[in-house]
Structure formats: C-alpha cells, structure tokens
Amino acid sequence: MDINYELYKVFYHVAKTLSFSDAAEALFISQSAVSQSIKTLEKRLNQQLFIRSTKKVALTKEGELLLKHVEPAINLITRGENQLCADPKSGVQLRIGASDTICRYYLVPYLNNFHLKYPHIHIKVSNGTSLQCAKMLERNEVDIIVTNSPNQALNDMMDIIPVKEFHDVFIAKKDDFPLYDHPISFQELQKYPILMLEKRATTSMFLHNLFLENSLDLVPAIELASNDLLIDLARIGLGIAFVPDYCLKDMEELAIIKTEQVIPSRKLVAAYNLDIPLSDAARYFIDSLTSKL
C-alpha cells in the first residue's frame, strides 16, 4: 500500500496531541489541511482512526494500533535527520532513559566519564520508571536505557546486557524498630508499617510477588515515587522501607532488617533496540557500564 509519509506524520501529531488545531500549529499547516489529511488516510486504510466530537478527539482501537507502529518510525526518522543535520562542532545526542534512583546512585560516574571522552556530544537523560523507560526504548525515544530487571516491558527486539547485580533490603530506624538482631518472617513484617515505591514500579511489583509466593497479601502503609523519600521517612521512624542496597550511602540511625525468606538478587541492565545500529559513542557508553571505571 503506497501511502504518503506526510499523511502518517499528520496522523502522528494529531494522535499525540488529540487536537487538530495543535497538530496544525506543530506542522505549520492549516487545520483544514490536517482534517483533510486524516480523512484521506482513513479512506486509504479503510479504517476510522479518530472519534471526533465538538469538544474532544479520541483514538479508536484501530488508531491506537496504528500509533504503536507509526510512533517508533517517526522517532527513528527524526533521529536520523538530526544526526545528518547535526553541527559537527556540537556533535550528536546520546539519549538515555533511566529512573531517578538509577541516575543518582549508579549512572553519575559513567555519565561523567562519557562527557570527558566525548565532550561535544550532548547527553539527554529522560527519567521514568523502569517500565516507562522500556516503553521509551520501544518507541525509539531514547537510544539506551538502564533499568531494573526483571522488567516485563523488556522484549526480544532489545539487546539486554546485565551491568550490575544488587539486593533489595528492608531498612528502619534502629530505636523505633529494634528488629535487626535476628531474621524475621514476611508474616511478622506485615505487623509493621511498610514503606515502598508505588505499584507501577518494578521494585514494588517484585516485593508484592515475593509476598504472594508466601501466600501473603502486602498492604503498604505508604507508597511513594522516590527511594530517597522512602529512606528519609524510615530515618524519622515512620516505618520500614524497602529499597535497593545501592541507594544506601548514609546508614546513620538506620539498620538493615534481615528476613527469614531469601530475597533474590536483581540486576541493573542496559538495553538498546537490536534493529537500530548503535553509534560508536553509544557503544562506548554501554561498554563502560560493563567494566569498572
């Protein structure tokens, strides 16, 4: 089927903004031209892509399916255009996706090393949960991600490279929760307020699954989006926090609570799309993660 790329480009902008006027503004064309392009595309595909009303625009199921394929293609073309048109003096971008925690507690020295090696290459870091980062990679919004594993959003289209093994631990204020002198069971832990990441985080899914494997239903007292905040709240005695061990830089007033059940180790992994060649700089960055600086 021979369909003009510009029609897909218009579709992409309408689908992302859910606004014909916003798409027209982004593309520097008239709103009527946007509307006509969408009608032409729908006619060529013999599918309705949008539900239109006087107040809003929404994607149909067919439109959502098409967007899943068009979005990575648009991002890939844009990436190629940017690389071809980049000023040699300023270099190109290295786009990395990672969570706040991974950036702060793991990636900083590697980013510094990369900057020293390639000072003219701009590093763009996009933050999100590990699941969100995998979706960014799938949509070609980033070149490389560093994420927790297991991660159900990673797929066979990605090259997945382990870069660090770590353990998750329970921590609490020593004076308020004197439980650190002997291992305790998950069942006993349930008697205390558990502080953990929100449900969409892979760390949260990991802990919920551990409790389910022991026929226990975990009901956290507090769910947050930041490991740093969890550590801060544990430090003032609000509960027992569940965090990756590489986040623990200052353990003053805090102690690790050991459990009777073994908590399996997890990994940090780097991933990139197999069907998109990596630049020499991107390859260097991944290689640096697998070797000590």
C-alpha positions in Angstrom: 0.0 0.0 0.0 1.6 3.3 -1.2 0.7 6.0 1.3 2.5 9.3 1.5 4.7 9.6 4.6 3.2 13.1 5.2 -0.2 11.5 6.0 1.4 9.4 8.7 3.2 12.4 10.0 -0.1 14.3 10.3 -1.7 11.3 11.9 1.1 11.1 14.5 0.8 14.7 15.6 -3.0 14.5 15.9 -2.7 11.2 17.8 -0.1 12.6 20.2 -1.9 15.9 20.9 -5.5 14.7 20.3 -6.1 18.1 18.8 -6.4 19.0 15.1 -5.5 22.7 15.9 -2.4 21.7 17.9 -1.3 19.4 15.2 -1.8 22.1 12.6 0.3 24.5 14.7 3.1 22.0 15.1 3.2 21.2 11.4 2.8 24.8 10.2 -0.3 24.0 8.1 -4.0 24.9 8.3 -6.4 23.0 10.4 -8.5 22.1 7.3 -5.3 20.6 5.8 -4.9 18.4 8.8 -8.5 17.3 8.7 -8.3 16.5 5.0 -5.1 14.5 5.5 -6.7 12.4 8.2 -9.8 11.8 6.0 -7.5 10.7 3.2 -5.5 8.4 5.4 -8.7 6.8 6.8 -10.0 6.3 3.3 -6.8 4.7 2.1 -6.7 2.4 5.1 -10.4 1.8 5.1 -10.4 2.4 8.9 -11.7 5.0 11.2 -8.7 6.3 13.2 -10.3 9.0 15.4 -13.6 9.6 17.2 -14.4 13.2 16.6 -16.8 15.4 18.7 -17.3 19.1 19.2 -15.3 19.0 22.5 -12.6 16.4 22.0 -10.8 13.9 19.7 -10.0 10.4 20.7 -8.2 7.5 19.1 -10.2 4.4 18.0 -8.8 1.0 18.7 -7.5 1.0 15.1 -5.9 4.4 15.7 -4.2 3.2 18.8 -2.8 0.1 17.0 -1.5 2.3 14.1 0.1 4.7 16.6 2.1 1.9 18.1 3.7 1.3 14.8 3.9 4.9 13.5 5.4 6.5 16.6 8.7 4.4 16.6 9.1 5.0 12.8 8.6 8.8 13.2 11.1 8.9 16.1 13.6 6.9 14.1 13.3 9.1 11.0 13.7 12.2 13.2 16.7 10.7 14.9 18.3 10.1 11.5 17.5 13.6 10.3 19.0 15.1 13.4 22.2 13.1 13.1 22.6 14.0 9.4 22.0 17.7 10.1 23.9 18.0 13.3 26.7 20.6 13.6 30.0 18.6 13.6 31.2 21.0 16.3 28.4 20.3 18.6 28.2 16.6 17.9 25.0 14.5 18.2 22.9 13.4 21.1 23.2 10.4 23.3 19.6 9.8 24.6 19.5 7.7 27.8 16.4 6.6 29.7 16.7 5.7 33.4 14.9 6.2 36.7 15.9 9.0 39.1 17.3 6.4 41.5 19.5 4.7 38.9 20.7 8.1 37.6 21.7 9.4 41.0 23.1 6.3 42.6 24.6 4.4 39.7 25.0 6.4 36.4 26.6 9.7 37.5 30.3 8.5 37.3 29.6 6.8 33.9 28.0 10.0 32.6 31.0 12.0 33.8 33.4 9.5 32.2 31.4 9.7 28.9 31.4 13.5 29.0 35.2 13.6 29.4 35.6 11.2 26.4 33.0 12.9 24.2 32.7 16.5 25.4 30.9 17.6 22.2 28.1 15.0 22.4 25.1 16.3 24.2 23.7 13.8 26.8 19.9 13.8 27.2 18.6 11.8 30.1 14.9 11.0 30.2 13.6 9.9 33.6 10.8 7.4 34.2 10.0 4.2 35.9 11.8 1.1 34.6 8.6 0.1 32.8 8.3 3.6 31.3 11.9 3.5 30.2 11.4 0.2 28.3 8.4 1.8 26.5 10.6 4.8 25.6 13.1 2.5 24.0 10.4 0.6 22.2 9.1 3.9 20.7 12.7 5.0 19.8 12.5 8.0 22.1 15.9 7.0 23.6 19.0 5.2 22.4 19.8 3.3 25.5 18.1 2.5 28.8 19.4 1.4 32.1 16.7 -0.4 34.1 15.8 -2.9 36.8 15.4 -6.5 35.8 13.1 -8.4 35.9 11.1 -6.0 33.8 8.1 -7.2 31.9 8.3 -4.4 29.4 11.7 -5.6 28.0 11.2 -7.7 24.9 13.0 -9.8 22.3 13.6 -6.8 20.0 16.1 -5.4 22.5 19.6 -6.4 23.3 19.7 -6.7 27.1 23.1 -6.5 28.9 23.5 -7.1 32.7 25.7 -4.4 34.2 25.2 -4.7 38.0 23.8 -7.2 40.5 22.1 -5.8 43.6 19.9 -6.8 46.5 16.8 -5.1 47.9 16.7 -4.7 51.7 14.3 -3.6 54.4 15.6 -0.7 56.5 14.3 1.0 59.6 15.3 3.4 62.4 17.1 1.4 65.0 15.5 3.0 68.0 11.9 2.7 66.7 12.1 -0.7 65.1 14.7 -2.8 67.1 14.3 -5.8 64.7 17.8 -6.0 63.3 19.3 -8.5 65.8 17.5 -11.6 64.3 15.8 -12.5 61.0 12.1 -12.1 60.9 9.4 -13.5 58.6 7.4 -11.7 56.0 4.3 -12.5 58.1 5.8 -10.7 61.1 6.8 -7.8 58.9 3.2 -7.3 58.0 2.5 -6.1 61.6 4.6 -3.0 60.9 4.1 -0.1 58.5 5.8 -0.9 55.2 7.1 2.0 53.1 7.6 1.2 49.4 7.5 2.5 45.9 4.2 3.0 44.1 2.6 0.0 42.3 3.8 0.8 38.8 7.4 0.5 39.9 9.2 -2.8 39.1 10.6 -2.8 42.7 7.0 -2.7 44.0 5.9 -5.5 41.7 8.9 -7.5 42.8 8.0 -7.2 46.6 4.3 -7.9 46.0 5.2 -11.0 44.1 7.5 -12.2 46.9 4.7 -11.9 49.5 2.2 -13.6 47.1 4.6 -16.5 46.8 4.4 -16.9 50.5 0.6 -16.6 50.4 0.6 -13.2 51.9 -1.1 -10.0 50.8 1.1 -7.0 51.2 -0.7 -3.8 52.1 1.9 -0.9 52.4 1.3 2.0 54.7 2.9 4.5 52.3 3.6 4.3 48.6 5.9 6.9 47.0 7.7 7.6 43.7 11.1 8.2 45.3 13.5 5.9 47.1 15.2 8.9 48.6 11.9 9.9 50.3 11.4 6.3 51.5 14.8 6.5 53.2 14.0 9.9 54.7 10.8 8.6 56.1 12.4 5.5 57.5 15.1 7.7 59.1 12.4 9.6 61.1 10.7 6.4 62.2 7.6 6.3 60.1 8.0 2.7 59.1 10.2 0.0 57.4 11.3 0.9 53.9 12.1 -1.5 51.1 14.9 -0.1 48.9 17.8 -1.3 46.6 21.0 -1.6 48.6 23.0 0.6 46.2 20.9 3.6 47.5 22.3 3.3 51.0 25.1 5.8 51.4 24.4 7.0 54.9 23.1 4.4 57.4 23.3 6.6 60.5 20.4 5.8 62.8 19.2 3.1 60.3 19.7 -0.6 60.2 19.0 -3.4 57.7 16.3 -5.8 58.8 17.1 -9.4 57.8 14.3 -11.7 56.7 13.8 -15.4 57.1 12.8 -15.7 53.5 15.5 -15.2 51.0 15.1 -12.1 48.8 16.5 -13.0 45.4 19.0 -10.6 43.9 18.1 -8.4 40.9 20.1 -6.8 38.1 20.5 -3.5 36.5 20.6 -4.0 32.7 21.4 -1.8 29.8 19.3 -2.3 26.7 19.0 -0.9 23.1 17.0 -1.8 20.1 18.6 -4.6 18.0 17.4 -3.3 14.7 19.0 0.2 15.2 22.8 0.4 14.8 24.5 2.0 17.8 26.9 4.9 17.3 30.5 4.4 18.4 29.8 6.8 21.3 26.7 4.8 22.4 28.6 1.6 22.2 31.4 3.1 24.3 28.9 4.1 27.0 27.4 0.6 27.2 30.9 -0.9 27.3 31.9 1.4 30.2 28.9 0.1 32.2 30.3 -3.5 32.0 33.8 -2.5 33.1 35.0 -0.7 36.2 35.9 3.0 35.7 
